[in-house]
Amino acid sequence: MKKKSIIFLLVILIAISNLALRSKTVPPLFTPKQKLSEYNFFIGKISDLKPSEGIIPYNLNTPLFSNYAEKLRFIKLPSGTKTTYTDNGSLSFPKGTVMIKNFYYPNDFRHPEKGRRIMETRLLVNEENGWVAYPYVWNDEQTDASYDVAGEIKDVNYINENGKRVNIHYIIPNKNQCKGCHYRDDKMILLGPTAAQLNSDYNYATGKQNQLQYLQQYNLVSGLPSLDKINKLPDWNDKSQTIQNRARAYLDVNCGSCHHPQGPANTSGLFLNFSQTNSIELGIMKSPVAAGRGAGKNLFDIVPGKPHKSILAYRMQVNDPGVAMPELGREQIHKEGVELVKKWIKEMKQED
């Protein structure tokens, strides 16, 4: 009887212990706040987007086209941490890192001093199980932005660089749509701030400086080799570069995240990353796996010398949601990008 009592007591103690373990909560790395202002990422008037101490501004050599919206980008590293340069040229950011990307339209692209309208701020946070997106929608008064997982459609008008007034419906994606691009090997990934994209100058408050050197100077990156050993992704709009390099950089950023061996469009066999050397996988005289009406009656992804016969160029210059590429964040046709890619195809040498 005594033995049974001891066993019963042990069972009770184990049950209590397990219950205590279940009830013990581990605080998450990041808890989303309802208002953007609650993070204190910016000082002064929040719409000025002036970064607080420890918030690092950055730019990309070739940015993603997003319906002609301009962007201001920032990084917030956890205190005492740094990013790490990896052998493949990417940057590995520590858990708890917050990437802050703000989308806005100048009221007049010719005169930035006339103000702007901020549409959204997207936070991408490196959590325990990978990167997670948190979208914030700005109010019309430009006094704050609110966490909104459902996305939204807002009307916006501006004067473009040619002096023409443009009125559009700006679509803010929902939380799940972020995975449409930021997804590889069944998990969300970070796009944009690679070493090759950051290998250029930025006008910091302290003066103009190479972005990678800036990170190194302030002990915010480890393992960084000398700049001459780091690739530099060309600026698609830099006319001193070759047409091929400009077009390939543009396609890498705007299409290569999906059209990648581990990307969402990996079954297409069309891989548009800048380092691609296989002409068939790049799309040259390659038949589509399945394009349907997206082919526009064309037979190959790229036909050298004939952009009008190339599926790639065709899908870039239409707005039909069932045909247009990229699928998300491109309700407007990027005329300059289309012309660049068409010129690249036109100047390709045709095989005998």
N, C-alpha and C positions, 0 to 999 in steps of 0.2 A: 504493500500500500504506500509505503514511504517512497519507494522507487517511482511509482506512478505519479506521485505528487511532484517529485523533482522533474520528471519528464514534462509534466503539464506546465510547470513553472517555466521551464526552458522554452517551450513552445510559445507561451505568452510573451516572454522577453524578446524572442526572435520576431514575433509579429509586431510588437511595439517598435523595435529597431527598424524594421522594414518600412513601417508607416512613417517614422521620423525621416528616413532617407527620402521617401517619396515627397514628403511635404517640404523638404529643404529645397528652396529654389535658388538657381544660379542666375544672377542678374545678366541679361543679354548685353552683348557688346554695344548695341544700338537700339534705342527706343524712339520711334518716330514721334515728332511733336506735331501738334495741330497747325501751328503757324511757323513759317520760315523764320520770322524774327526771333523766335524763342531760342534758336541755336546760337545767336550772337556771332554769326559768320561775318557780319558787316558792321562797320561803325558809322555813326551819324545817321543821316537819312538813308533808310534801307534801299530805296530805289537807286541811290548813287552807286550801289554795289562796290563800295570801298572796303577792301578786305581788312578784317581785324588782324591783330598780331598773330603770327603763326599760320595764317591762311595764305597759301602760295599760289599766285597767278601763273598761268601758263598759256601757251598757244601751240597750234599744230601747223606744220609745214603745209599740209593739204587737209583741210577740214571736210567733214561730211556736208554735202548740200542738204539744206533743210528749208525748202520753200523760200529761199533768199533771206531767211532770218539770220541775223548776226548773233554771235555767241561770246560770252565772257566765261572763262573756265578757271576753276580754282581747285587746289588740293588741300585737304586737312589731314595731316598725319597725326596719329596718336603721339602724345608727348613722349619724347625720348626715343622715338623710333626713326627708322629711315627706310627708303626703298632700296632694292638690291638689283644691280645690273646682272642679267643672266647671259649665258653664252650665246643664246639665240637672238640676242638683241632686244629682248623685252625687259620690262621693269616689273619686278615682283614687289607689290605693295603689302605692308603688314596688315594683319587683322585690325579692324577698327578704322581703317582709312576711309575718308569720305571724299568722293569726287563731286564737285559742285558745278553744274553746267546751266547757265542762264541764257535763254533765248529771247531776243528782242528785235524790234524794228525801229530804226531811226525814223523820225517823222519825215525827214527829207534826207535821203542818202547823200545828197550833194552838200548838205550842211548839217553835220552831226551836232553842232552847237544848238540846233533847234529842238533838241530833246529826243526822247525815244519812248517806246511803249514796250515794257517787258511782258512777255506772254506766259512764260513758265520757267520754273527752275527744277531741274532733275537732279536728285541725289542718288549716287550709286555707292553703296556701302559694302565694304568687304567684311562679311560676317563669318561666323564659325564654319558654315557650310557653303561659303562662296559669296559672290556679289549679289546684292539685292537692290532693286530700284524703288525709289520713293518719289513720286511726282507731286509737285506743288504748282497750283494755278494762281496767277496774280490777279488781284481784283482790279476793277476799272479805275479806281482812284490811285493805284500804284503805291498803296501804303503798306501792303503785305501780300503774302501768298499763302494759300491754304492747302493742306494735304488732301489730295483727291485721287483715289485709286481708280475712279470711273472714267477719268479723262473728260474732255469738254471740247466744244467747238465755239470759237470766238471770231467775231468779225473784226477785221483790222484794215486800215487803209494807210498808205504812205506814198511818198513821191520817190520814184526810183532814180537811178543814176542818169537816166536820159530825160529826166524832168516830167515823166508821165505819172499821173496818179493811178495807183493800183489799189483795188478793193478785193479782198480775198476772205474766204472762210479758213481760219487757221485751226487745224485739228491737233489737239493735245492728246497724245495716246494714253490709253489706260495702262495700269501697272503691268498687266500680263503681256501687252503688246511690246514692251521693252525687250522681251525674250526673242522677238522676231529677228533681231539683229545680234543682240548680246547673248548668243547661245552657241555652245560648241561642246561636243562630247557630253551631251545631256546635262550641262550646267551653264549658268550665266558666267560670262567672262567680261573683262574690261577691254574696251576698244579705245583707240585714240592715242593715249600717252605712252607710246613706245620710245625707245631711245632714238630711233630714226626720225620719228615725228618731232621730237624735242630738240634735235640737233640743229638749232638755229638761234638767232638773237631774239631777245625780248626787252622791251623798254620798261625796266623795273623802276621803282621810286629812287633807287640808288644809281640808275643809269642803264645804258644798254649793255647786255651781257648774254653770252651763250647760256641757254637754259640748263644744260647739263653741267656746265662749269659752275653755274649759280648753285645748283643743288649740292655739288661737291664742296664748294667754298663754305657753305653753311652746314656741312656735315649731315646732309639729308639723303645721301646716296652712298652705297658701298659697292666695291668691286668694279668701279668705272674705269675702263682703259683710257688711253689718250684719244682725243677726238678724231685723229686721223685713222683710227682703227674702228670707228663706229660709222655705220652706214647713215646716209642722210636721205630721207625720202624727198624727192623733188617737190617743189611748189608747182601745182598744176597750172597756175596763172603766171608763172615766171617765163616770159618769152625768150629769155636768154638760154633756157633749157631746150633740148631737142623735143620735137613733137612726140616722139615715142615715149620718152621719159615722162613728159607731162601727162599724156593720155594714160599710161600705165599706172602712174601714181593716182590719177583720178579714179580709175576703175578699181584699184586696190582698196581705196577708202570707201567708195560708194557702192561697190558690188562685191568686193573680195571677202567681206565678213561672212556672207552667206555662201558665195561661190568659192568655197574652200574645201579641201578634202575632209575636214571635220565639221564643216558648217551645215546649216539647215538645207542648203541646195547641193549637198554632196552627191546626190544621185544623178544630177544633171551632167556630170562629167566635164562641166565648164568651170575652170578654176582661174580666177582673175587676180590672185595675189601678185604683188610686184616682182617677186623672185621667180615667177613661173617661166620656165624655159621650153617646155613642151608645147609646140605650136598647135597641136590638136587640142590639148587641154585648155589652151588659151582661146580656142574657138575658131582658129583659122581653118577654113574648109571642113568644119566639123558639123555634122548633122545633129539637130537637137534630139535629145532622148524623148521628150514629150513637150511640145510647145502649143499644139492646137492652133487656135486662131491667133495666139501670141506670136506665131511665126510671120504673120502678115503675108502669107503665100511665098515667103522666102525659104530657101532650102538649107542654108548654112548660117551658122552664128556670125562668122566674119568671112567676107569674100574680098580678098586683097584687090584694091583699086576700085571697089564698087560698094560704097557705103549704102546706096539705095537698094542693094541686094542683100544686105547684112541684117540678120535678125537682131543683133546687139544694138545697132543704131536705131532700128525701127522701134524697139520697145522703150528706148530712152526718150523718144520724141512723140509719144502718145500719152493721153491722160486717162484712157479707159482703164478702170480699176482691175479688170480681168486680164489686161495686157501689159500695162505700164510696169517698168522696172526702174528703180527699186520699188517694192510693193508698199512700203511704209514711208511716211515723211516726205512724199514727193508728189503733192497735189498739183504743183506748178511744174512746168517743163523748164529744166535748166538749159536755156538756149546756148549759153556759152560753153557748158560742158558737152552738149550734143555736138556743137560745131567742132570742138576740139577732137572728139572721138571720130567724127566723120572725116576730118582732115587727116588724122592718123591712118585710118583705113584707106583713104584715097591715095595716100603716098606710099602704101605698102607695095612692094614689088610683087607682081604676079608671076607665078611659076610658069615656065615654058610648057 
